[in-house]
Amino acid sequence: MAIGWEYIANMLTKYLAEAGENTPLTGATCIDNPFDLEEATRSSPYHMAIDQKFTGGLIDILRSNKELFQGKAKGFDVEKALLAKSVRDFEKAISMVS
């Protein structure tokens, strides 16, 4: 089973669409999917409150799994993501690519 919230909900939706019936998942829920990722990652009072902590967490996760995202064919800008100052910067380098 999987649950995706906000940006991850879009990634889960994309995965499910591509995997179709071949997914090992038996259930999935996508909550609060942003329809416009560019707009959803703009700063707002809500996002500003959690942005710094969330960005740091994303960078820590990426640093621990860096090898999965490296390689020119994958299109991720790992170095740019590791230097991200905001969720928006991180999303442009990693999540929006996927």
MDAnalysis code that builds the backbone (N, CA, C; Angstrom):
import MDAnalysis as mda
import numpy as np

u = mda.Universe.empty(294, n_residues=98, atom_resindex=np.repeat(np.arange(98), 3), trajectory=True)
u.add_TopologyAttr("name", ["N", "CA", "C"] * 98)
u.add_TopologyAttr("resid", np.arange(1, 99))
u.add_TopologyAttr("resname", ["MET", "ALA", "ILE", "GLY", "TRP", "GLU", "TYR", "ILE", "ALA", "ASN", "MET", "LEU", "THR", "LYS", "TYR", "LEU", "ALA", "GLU", "ALA", "GLY", "GLU", "ASN", "THR", "PRO", "LEU", "THR", "GLY", "ALA", "THR", "CYS", "ILE", "ASP", "ASN", "PRO", "PHE", "ASP", "LEU", "GLU", "GLU", "ALA", "THR", "ARG", "SER", "SER", "PRO", "TYR", "HIS", "MET", "ALA", "ILE", "ASP", "GLN", "LYS", "PHE", "THR", "GLY", "GLY", "LEU", "ILE", "ASP", "ILE", "LEU", "ARG", "SER", "ASN", "LYS", "GLU", "LEU", "PHE", "GLN", "GLY", "LYS", "ALA", "LYS", "GLY", "PHE", "ASP", "VAL", "GLU", "LYS", "ALA", "LEU", "LEU", "ALA", "LYS", "SER", "VAL", "ARG", "ASP", "PHE", "GLU", "LYS", "ALA", "ILE", "SER", "MET", "VAL", "SER"])
u.atoms.positions = np.array([
    [0.839, -1.168, 0.000],
    [0.000, 0.000, 0.000],
    [0.890, 1.239, 0.000],
    [0.346, 2.324, -0.524],
    [1.111, 3.573, -0.566],
    [0.178, 4.759, -0.373],
    [0.720, 5.793, 0.242],
    [-0.002, 7.056, 0.402],
    [0.933, 8.158, -0.087],
    [0.416, 9.011, -0.953],
    [1.191, 10.148, -1.430],
    [0.478, 11.433, -1.065],
    [1.225, 12.403, -0.541],
    [0.654, 13.686, -0.148],
    [1.366, 14.797, -0.902],
    [0.613, 15.746, -1.410],
    [1.094, 16.894, -2.186],
    [1.991, 16.448, -3.335],
    [3.267, 16.860, -3.347],
    [4.136, 16.578, -4.485],
    [4.315, 15.072, -4.699],
    [4.424, 14.344, -3.600],
    [4.617, 12.893, -3.686],
    [3.359, 12.230, -4.252],
    [2.208, 12.828, -4.033],
    [0.966, 12.295, -4.608],
    [1.048, 12.310, -6.135],
    [1.641, 13.351, -6.694],
    [1.802, 13.394, -8.149],
    [2.762, 12.316, -8.626],
    [3.835, 12.093, -7.868],
    [4.799, 11.057, -8.250],
    [4.151, 9.675, -8.159],
    [3.344, 9.455, -7.120],
    [2.652, 8.177, -6.969],
    [1.645, 7.972, -8.097],
    [0.922, 9.017, -8.449],
    [-0.045, 8.929, -9.543],
    [0.660, 8.562, -10.850],
    [1.793, 9.221, -11.114],
    [2.561, 8.926, -12.331],
    [3.046, 7.472, -12.320],
    [3.565, 7.024, -11.176],
    [4.040, 5.647, -11.071],
    [2.905, 4.663, -11.350],
    [1.755, 4.888, -10.722],
    [0.628, 3.971, -10.909],
    [0.158, 3.944, -12.367],
    [0.166, 5.103, -13.010],
    [-0.240, 5.156, -14.419],
    [0.728, 4.377, -15.301],
    [2.009, 4.475, -14.999],
    [3.008, 3.781, -15.805],
    [3.068, 2.288, -15.495],
    [2.943, 1.921, -14.225],
    [3.051, 0.511, -13.830],
    [1.765, -0.264, -14.116],
    [0.638, 0.413, -14.026],
    [-0.637, -0.246, -14.283],
    [-0.838, -1.467, -13.392],
    [-1.294, -2.533, -13.965],
    [-1.563, -3.745, -13.201],
    [-0.292, -4.473, -12.773],
    [0.859, -4.038, -13.254],
    [2.129, -4.671, -12.891],
    [2.684, -4.194, -11.548],
    [2.020, -3.244, -10.912],
    [2.499, -2.750, -9.625],
    [2.277, -3.798, -8.531],
    [3.205, -3.893, -7.587],
    [2.994, -4.808, -6.465],
    [2.040, -4.231, -5.421],
    [1.651, -2.971, -5.591],
    [0.756, -2.337, -4.625],
    [-0.666, -2.888, -4.745],
    [-1.291, -3.067, -3.599],
    [-2.688, -3.521, -3.591],
    [-3.649, -2.365, -3.324],
    [-3.099, -1.225, -2.909],
    [-3.926, -0.054, -2.665],
    [-3.073, 1.197, -2.636],
    [-3.664, 2.321, -3.010],
    [-2.942, 3.592, -2.998],
    [-3.928, 4.732, -2.792],
    [-3.477, 5.742, -2.083],
    [-4.270, 6.948, -1.863],
    [-3.399, 8.150, -2.150],
    [-3.921, 9.064, -2.964],
    [-3.212, 10.303, -3.282],
    [-4.016, 11.461, -2.703],
    [-3.355, 12.259, -1.858],
    [-4.025, 13.331, -1.134],
    [-3.428, 14.676, -1.520],
    [-4.290, 15.622, -1.839],
    [-3.888, 17.010, -2.074],
    [-2.890, 17.149, -3.228],
    [-3.177, 16.460, -4.340],
    [-2.314, 16.570, -5.519],
    [-2.308, 18.003, -6.036],
    [-1.127, 18.613, -6.191],
    [-1.097, 19.920, -6.845],
    [-1.225, 19.721, -8.358],
    [-2.133, 20.433, -8.970],
    [-2.324, 20.299, -10.411],
    [-1.299, 21.097, -11.190],
    [-0.790, 22.161, -10.595],
    [0.208, 23.002, -11.244],
    [1.416, 23.052, -10.315],
    [2.423, 22.213, -10.584],
    [3.575, 22.130, -9.699],
    [4.336, 23.446, -9.600],
    [4.397, 24.176, -10.684],
    [5.084, 25.469, -10.661],
    [4.409, 26.405, -9.663],
    [3.096, 26.489, -9.717],
    [2.353, 27.355, -8.806],
    [2.386, 26.820, -7.376],
    [2.300, 25.521, -7.230],
    [2.248, 24.912, -5.901],
    [3.544, 25.091, -5.118],
    [4.650, 25.317, -5.799],
    [5.920, 25.463, -5.098],
    [6.321, 26.923, -4.888],
    [5.451, 27.852, -5.252],
    [5.736, 29.260, -4.975],
    [5.570, 29.499, -3.468],
    [6.309, 30.442, -2.948],
    [6.233, 30.727, -1.519],
    [4.886, 31.334, -1.149],
    [4.347, 30.869, -0.054],
    [3.142, 31.423, 0.545],
    [3.382, 31.384, 2.049],
    [2.567, 32.067, 2.831],
    [2.793, 32.024, 4.286],
    [2.826, 30.590, 4.836],
    [1.963, 29.736, 4.324],
    [1.950, 28.343, 4.785],
    [3.251, 27.645, 4.437],
    [3.661, 27.770, 3.195],
    [4.880, 27.094, 2.758],
    [6.128, 27.670, 3.423],
    [6.135, 28.967, 3.649],
    [7.304, 29.583, 4.279],
    [7.535, 29.035, 5.680],
    [6.461, 28.690, 6.369],
    [6.572, 28.190, 7.741],
    [7.267, 26.837, 7.807],
    [7.072, 26.006, 6.809],
    [7.653, 24.654, 6.835],
    [8.777, 24.469, 5.819],
    [8.985, 25.455, 4.975],
    [9.905, 25.314, 3.846],
    [11.320, 24.915, 4.262],
    [11.892, 25.623, 5.209],
    [13.280, 25.374, 5.578],
    [13.461, 23.976, 6.159],
    [12.601, 23.574, 7.058],
    [12.719, 22.246, 7.671],
    [12.477, 21.150, 6.636],
    [11.471, 21.331, 5.799],
    [11.138, 20.340, 4.776],
    [12.281, 20.217, 3.761],
    [12.843, 21.344, 3.362],
    [13.960, 21.327, 2.412],
    [15.138, 20.559, 2.991],
    [15.451, 20.823, 4.247],
    [16.537, 20.106, 4.906],
    [16.295, 18.604, 4.949],
    [15.058, 18.213, 5.207],
    [14.717, 16.789, 5.222],
    [14.857, 16.152, 3.851],
    [14.405, 16.849, 2.816],
    [14.530, 16.337, 1.447],
    [16.001, 16.175, 1.061],
    [16.810, 17.145, 1.446],
    [18.243, 17.077, 1.137],
    [18.889, 15.907, 1.873],
    [18.517, 15.694, 3.129],
    [19.059, 14.555, 3.884],
    [18.696, 13.226, 3.230],
    [17.459, 13.100, 2.794],
    [17.016, 11.869, 2.126],
    [17.768, 11.685, 0.810],
    [17.897, 12.763, 0.035],
    [18.622, 12.685, -1.231],
    [20.078, 12.308, -1.001],
    [20.703, 12.930, -0.013],
    [22.110, 12.634, 0.285],
    [22.284, 11.144, 0.606],
    [21.336, 10.563, 1.320],
    [21.406, 9.141, 1.690],
    [21.158, 8.205, 0.510],
    [20.501, 8.722, -0.538],
    [20.132, 7.891, -1.693],
    [20.644, 8.473, -3.000],
    [21.679, 9.257, -2.925],
    [22.198, 10.017, -4.065],
    [22.462, 9.158, -5.303],
    [22.998, 7.982, -5.110],
    [23.367, 7.135, -6.251],
    [22.154, 6.745, -7.105],
    [20.972, 6.733, -6.531],
    [19.770, 6.383, -7.287],
    [19.369, 7.474, -8.288],
    [19.817, 8.700, -8.043],
    [19.411, 9.843, -8.861],
    [20.497, 10.315, -9.820],
    [21.679, 9.742, -9.733],
    [22.776, 10.202, -10.565],
    [22.774, 9.524, -11.930],
    [23.362, 10.218, -12.908],
    [23.430, 9.722, -14.274],
    [22.729, 10.683, -15.205],
    [23.404, 11.095, -16.263],
    [22.848, 12.083, -17.188],
    [21.524, 11.658, -17.802],
    [21.355, 10.365, -18.048],
    [20.128, 9.881, -18.694],
    [18.903, 10.083, -17.810],
    [19.110, 10.177, -16.517],
    [17.977, 10.335, -15.597],
    [17.456, 11.767, -15.566],
    [18.291, 12.731, -15.873],
    [17.862, 14.123, -15.978],
    [17.794, 14.895, -14.673],
    [18.126, 14.281, -13.545],
    [18.089, 14.979, -12.264],
    [19.330, 15.843, -12.092],
    [19.181, 16.980, -11.441],
    [20.318, 17.846, -11.118],
    [20.593, 17.679, -9.625],
    [21.303, 16.605, -9.289],
    [21.542, 16.238, -7.893],
    [22.306, 17.333, -7.155],
    [23.354, 17.862, -7.779],
    [24.151, 18.893, -7.107],
    [23.319, 20.138, -6.811],
    [22.475, 20.531, -7.747],
    [21.602, 21.692, -7.532],
    [20.616, 21.404, -6.398],
    [20.083, 20.203, -6.356],
    [19.137, 19.832, -5.301],
    [19.808, 19.834, -3.933],
    [21.045, 19.357, -3.863],
    [21.761, 19.332, -2.587],
    [22.073, 20.737, -2.072],
    [22.079, 21.722, -2.964],
    [22.319, 23.118, -2.583],
    [21.029, 23.930, -2.464],
    [19.883, 23.270, -2.598],
    [18.585, 23.957, -2.584],
    [18.390, 24.754, -1.297],
    [17.844, 25.937, -1.455],
    [17.526, 26.797, -0.318],
    [16.031, 26.778, -0.002],
    [15.258, 26.119, -0.867],
    [13.808, 26.057, -0.672],
    [13.271, 24.769, -1.300],
    [12.059, 24.417, -0.907],
    [11.407, 23.251, -1.512],
    [11.264, 23.481, -3.008],
    [10.960, 24.706, -3.394],
    [10.810, 25.038, -4.817],
    [12.091, 24.711, -5.592],
    [13.245, 25.092, -5.047],
    [14.518, 24.781, -5.704],
    [14.721, 23.273, -5.819],
    [14.427, 22.557, -4.739],
    [14.588, 21.104, -4.734],
    [13.655, 20.459, -5.750],
    [12.407, 20.901, -5.768],
    [11.412, 20.339, -6.676],
    [11.821, 20.527, -8.136],
    [12.373, 21.693, -8.468],
    [12.816, 21.944, -9.845],
    [13.948, 21.013, -10.255],
    [14.811, 20.659, -9.310],
    [15.966, 19.819, -9.619],
    [15.640, 18.323, -9.604],
    [14.661, 17.910, -8.801],
    [14.385, 16.475, -8.645],
    [12.936, 16.112, -8.974],
    [12.002, 16.562, -8.178],
    [10.617, 16.073, -8.285],
    [9.938, 16.434, -9.605],
    [10.122, 17.659, -10.084],
    [9.471, 18.056, -11.333],
    [10.044, 17.295, -12.522],
    [11.287, 16.852, -12.406],
    [11.915, 16.064, -13.466],
    [11.226, 14.710, -13.576],
    [10.924, 14.123, -12.410],
    [10.296, 12.783, -12.440],
    [8.847, 12.890, -12.810],
])
